[in-house]
Amino acid sequence: MDRLTIVKVGGKVVEDPEMLSRLLDNFTSITGYKLLVHGGGPSATRLADRLGIETRMVEGRRITDLQTLEIATMVYAGLINKSIVAGLQARNSNALGLTGADLDLIRARKRPVEEIDYGYVGDVENVNTRELRLLLEENVIPVVAPLTHDGNGMLLNTNADTIASRLAIEFSHYFKVLLFYCFEKRGVLEDPLDETSVMAELSELQFVEYQESGIISSGMVPKLYNGFKAIHNGVSEVLITNPDNFFRGKGTRLVKS
């Protein structure tokens, strides 16, 4: 079975030109099929601040009203997505920038209001990999922004970690899938104040314990939740790491409890 490497990049890596450049250098060195998913929350927050629009977050997830959705679309599908595509083209890697609306790639439904009203946030319902598989066979690298659609003309802001996980799960029917979550840290830290305290492995039981104790919190929670979901649904490997180590297989590897 052919291998597909999916790299989700977010955090400060997307914001820092030097870190992003190293990530793209290492990404292009990966052999076999590959796909990149990106976030860009800090850039969206910065633009919102410049426009005087309040940013609200709950456990690492963005509350998205219509104004925030417009900002997310401009930043995610526009500036960040096309900058990454241009960076890959500069490295002789033919890339195509996409959202979930393009090619009807990812349909979602607006998250229902329960304890929290997340606004125009999408929960993924269906992933269509057919066209992406055709692109991969033509050596095109898909670069996917964290936006989906509901099939009725509405774009929805959707967590990039979730998108990466769902794509990895769907592609696992056709490829041996490796999923790398790449951000500025070397992995999941046992001590948040000690950059060297990287856990080589993390089980779901440990994840629950560290979350309850507050060691793991905020944006790391959806990353790990989606990572564990992936390894329970056909994905061969999930690694949390940084731009310098992901292609070496170094970081925190998620393992089933």
JOQUITA-V72289 format. One record per residue. N is the residue number from 1. PHI is phi in whole degrees, 0 to 359 (NA if undefined). D_LAST is the distance of its C-alpha to the last C-alpha in Angstrom with 2 decimals. Layout:
n:N phi:PHI d_last:D_LAST
n:N phi:PHI d_last:D_LAST
This chain:
n:1 phi:NA d_last:26.28
n:2 phi:294 d_last:27.28
n:3 phi:260 d_last:24.93
n:4 phi:235 d_last:24.73
n:5 phi:256 d_last:23.64
n:6 phi:251 d_last:23.14
n:7 phi:246 d_last:23.63
n:8 phi:259 d_last:23.47
n:9 phi:244 d_last:25.75
n:10 phi:202 d_last:26.48
n:11 phi:62 d_last:27.28
n:12 phi:289 d_last:30.14
n:13 phi:299 d_last:29.90
n:14 phi:292 d_last:31.74
n:15 phi:275 d_last:34.27
n:16 phi:262 d_last:35.11
n:17 phi:304 d_last:37.32
n:18 phi:291 d_last:36.61
n:19 phi:295 d_last:32.81
n:20 phi:295 d_last:33.07
n:21 phi:298 d_last:35.51
n:22 phi:295 d_last:33.21
n:23 phi:299 d_last:30.36
n:24 phi:292 d_last:32.77
n:25 phi:301 d_last:34.12
n:26 phi:288 d_last:30.73
n:27 phi:298 d_last:29.73
n:28 phi:290 d_last:32.93
n:29 phi:279 d_last:32.30
n:30 phi:291 d_last:29.24
n:31 phi:272 d_last:30.31
n:32 phi:86 d_last:29.73
n:33 phi:291 d_last:29.30
n:34 phi:208 d_last:28.08
n:35 phi:212 d_last:27.87
n:36 phi:238 d_last:27.79
n:37 phi:244 d_last:26.77
n:38 phi:231 d_last:28.13
n:39 phi:258 d_last:28.27
n:40 phi:152 d_last:31.19
n:41 phi:306 d_last:30.88
n:42 phi:301 d_last:32.90
n:43 phi:294 d_last:35.75
n:44 phi:295 d_last:35.84
n:45 phi:296 d_last:35.94
n:46 phi:296 d_last:38.72
n:47 phi:293 d_last:40.80
n:48 phi:301 d_last:40.36
n:49 phi:298 d_last:41.65
n:50 phi:296 d_last:44.63
n:51 phi:268 d_last:45.44
n:52 phi:74 d_last:45.12
n:53 phi:253 d_last:42.23
n:54 phi:291 d_last:39.69
n:55 phi:257 d_last:36.00
n:56 phi:239 d_last:33.62
n:57 phi:234 d_last:29.85
n:58 phi:228 d_last:27.24
n:59 phi:50 d_last:23.76
n:60 phi:80 d_last:24.39
n:61 phi:247 d_last:25.83
n:62 phi:275 d_last:29.54
n:63 phi:282 d_last:31.96
n:64 phi:240 d_last:34.15
n:65 phi:274 d_last:37.71
n:66 phi:297 d_last:40.20
n:67 phi:295 d_last:41.39
n:68 phi:293 d_last:37.90
n:69 phi:297 d_last:37.20
n:70 phi:298 d_last:40.37
n:71 phi:296 d_last:39.33
n:72 phi:301 d_last:35.85
n:73 phi:295 d_last:37.58
n:74 phi:298 d_last:40.09
n:75 phi:282 d_last:37.65
n:76 phi:289 d_last:34.68
n:77 phi:282 d_last:36.61
n:78 phi:262 d_last:39.63
n:79 phi:303 d_last:39.69
n:80 phi:291 d_last:36.15
n:81 phi:301 d_last:35.62
n:82 phi:286 d_last:39.03
n:83 phi:294 d_last:38.85
n:84 phi:293 d_last:35.73
n:85 phi:301 d_last:37.44
n:86 phi:297 d_last:40.56
n:87 phi:297 d_last:38.63
n:88 phi:290 d_last:37.18
n:89 phi:299 d_last:40.66
n:90 phi:295 d_last:42.05
n:91 phi:258 d_last:39.74
n:92 phi:60 d_last:41.02
n:93 phi:245 d_last:37.89
n:94 phi:286 d_last:38.98
n:95 phi:237 d_last:36.89
n:96 phi:225 d_last:37.17
n:97 phi:275 d_last:36.12
n:98 phi:219 d_last:34.82
n:99 phi:247 d_last:33.61
n:100 phi:294 d_last:31.97
n:101 phi:283 d_last:35.53
n:102 phi:291 d_last:36.77
n:103 phi:61 d_last:36.71
n:104 phi:53 d_last:35.14
n:105 phi:293 d_last:31.86
n:106 phi:223 d_last:29.75
n:107 phi:262 d_last:30.91
n:108 phi:218 d_last:29.60
n:109 phi:242 d_last:30.81
n:110 phi:298 d_last:31.85
n:111 phi:299 d_last:29.29
n:112 phi:294 d_last:30.76
n:113 phi:280 d_last:31.95
n:114 phi:239 d_last:30.03
n:115 phi:288 d_last:29.73
n:116 phi:233 d_last:30.23
n:117 phi:266 d_last:32.51
n:118 phi:279 d_last:30.98
n:119 phi:77 d_last:34.11
n:120 phi:273 d_last:34.11
n:121 phi:250 d_last:30.39
n:122 phi:256 d_last:29.00
n:123 phi:258 d_last:25.93
n:124 phi:297 d_last:25.48
n:125 phi:248 d_last:26.62
n:126 phi:213 d_last:27.59
n:127 phi:239 d_last:27.23
n:128 phi:249 d_last:30.04
n:129 phi:263 d_last:29.42
n:130 phi:304 d_last:32.62
n:131 phi:292 d_last:34.86
n:132 phi:295 d_last:32.29
n:133 phi:295 d_last:31.84
n:134 phi:294 d_last:35.63
n:135 phi:295 d_last:35.72
n:136 phi:299 d_last:33.15
n:137 phi:295 d_last:35.29
n:138 phi:265 d_last:38.22
n:139 phi:62 d_last:36.38
n:140 phi:265 d_last:36.21
n:141 phi:261 d_last:33.35
n:142 phi:288 d_last:32.34
n:143 phi:240 d_last:31.87
n:144 phi:255 d_last:30.40
n:145 phi:272 d_last:31.21
n:146 phi:277 d_last:29.18
n:147 phi:229 d_last:31.64
n:148 phi:237 d_last:31.50
n:149 phi:215 d_last:34.19
n:150 phi:259 d_last:34.70
n:151 phi:84 d_last:37.17
n:152 phi:239 d_last:40.01
n:153 phi:95 d_last:40.84
n:154 phi:258 d_last:38.56
n:155 phi:282 d_last:36.33
n:156 phi:225 d_last:33.14
n:157 phi:286 d_last:31.26
n:158 phi:225 d_last:27.61
n:159 phi:305 d_last:24.77
n:160 phi:295 d_last:24.59
n:161 phi:297 d_last:20.81
n:162 phi:294 d_last:20.69
n:163 phi:300 d_last:23.37
n:164 phi:299 d_last:21.68
n:165 phi:296 d_last:18.46
n:166 phi:294 d_last:20.64
n:167 phi:298 d_last:22.88
n:168 phi:299 d_last:20.12
n:169 phi:296 d_last:18.84
n:170 phi:294 d_last:22.48
n:171 phi:289 d_last:23.45
n:172 phi:295 d_last:20.67
n:173 phi:286 d_last:23.04
n:174 phi:238 d_last:25.60
n:175 phi:223 d_last:24.08
n:176 phi:278 d_last:21.31
n:177 phi:257 d_last:20.06
n:178 phi:250 d_last:18.97
n:179 phi:244 d_last:18.35
n:180 phi:245 d_last:19.38
n:181 phi:263 d_last:19.63
n:182 phi:246 d_last:22.62
n:183 phi:218 d_last:24.20
n:184 phi:283 d_last:26.28
n:185 phi:272 d_last:23.68
n:186 phi:281 d_last:22.29
n:187 phi:163 d_last:18.69
n:188 phi:277 d_last:16.69
n:189 phi:266 d_last:18.68
n:190 phi:289 d_last:17.69
n:191 phi:237 d_last:21.31
n:192 phi:303 d_last:22.74
n:193 phi:267 d_last:26.16
n:194 phi:241 d_last:25.37
n:195 phi:295 d_last:25.15
n:196 phi:269 d_last:24.22
n:197 phi:273 d_last:21.07
n:198 phi:285 d_last:18.79
n:199 phi:278 d_last:15.16
n:200 phi:295 d_last:14.72
n:201 phi:223 d_last:10.94
n:202 phi:218 d_last:8.86
n:203 phi:264 d_last:5.22
n:204 phi:297 d_last:5.49
n:205 phi:298 d_last:6.18
n:206 phi:297 d_last:8.57
n:207 phi:304 d_last:9.90
n:208 phi:298 d_last:10.95
n:209 phi:296 d_last:12.45
n:210 phi:291 d_last:14.26
n:211 phi:292 d_last:15.50
n:212 phi:295 d_last:16.90
n:213 phi:275 d_last:18.58
n:214 phi:89 d_last:20.04
n:215 phi:293 d_last:18.83
n:216 phi:253 d_last:17.31
n:217 phi:205 d_last:19.86
n:218 phi:55 d_last:22.32
n:219 phi:293 d_last:21.93
n:220 phi:289 d_last:18.59
n:221 phi:296 d_last:16.98
n:222 phi:296 d_last:17.91
n:223 phi:298 d_last:17.08
n:224 phi:287 d_last:13.40
n:225 phi:303 d_last:13.29
n:226 phi:287 d_last:14.98
n:227 phi:295 d_last:13.06
n:228 phi:293 d_last:9.72
n:229 phi:298 d_last:12.13
n:230 phi:295 d_last:13.61
n:231 phi:288 d_last:10.91
n:232 phi:272 d_last:10.36
n:233 phi:229 d_last:14.14
n:234 phi:100 d_last:15.46
n:235 phi:281 d_last:15.41
n:236 phi:288 d_last:15.14
n:237 phi:207 d_last:14.29
n:238 phi:232 d_last:13.97
n:239 phi:230 d_last:15.60
n:240 phi:257 d_last:16.95
n:241 phi:200 d_last:20.28
n:242 phi:236 d_last:24.06
n:243 phi:299 d_last:27.18
n:244 phi:271 d_last:27.92
n:245 phi:241 d_last:24.65
n:246 phi:296 d_last:22.94
n:247 phi:282 d_last:25.13
n:248 phi:266 d_last:24.43
n:249 phi:77 d_last:20.66
n:250 phi:258 d_last:20.36
n:251 phi:147 d_last:18.30
n:252 phi:253 d_last:14.70
n:253 phi:267 d_last:12.41
n:254 phi:277 d_last:9.33
n:255 phi:231 d_last:6.37
n:256 phi:291 d_last:3.79
n:257 phi:291 d_last:0.00
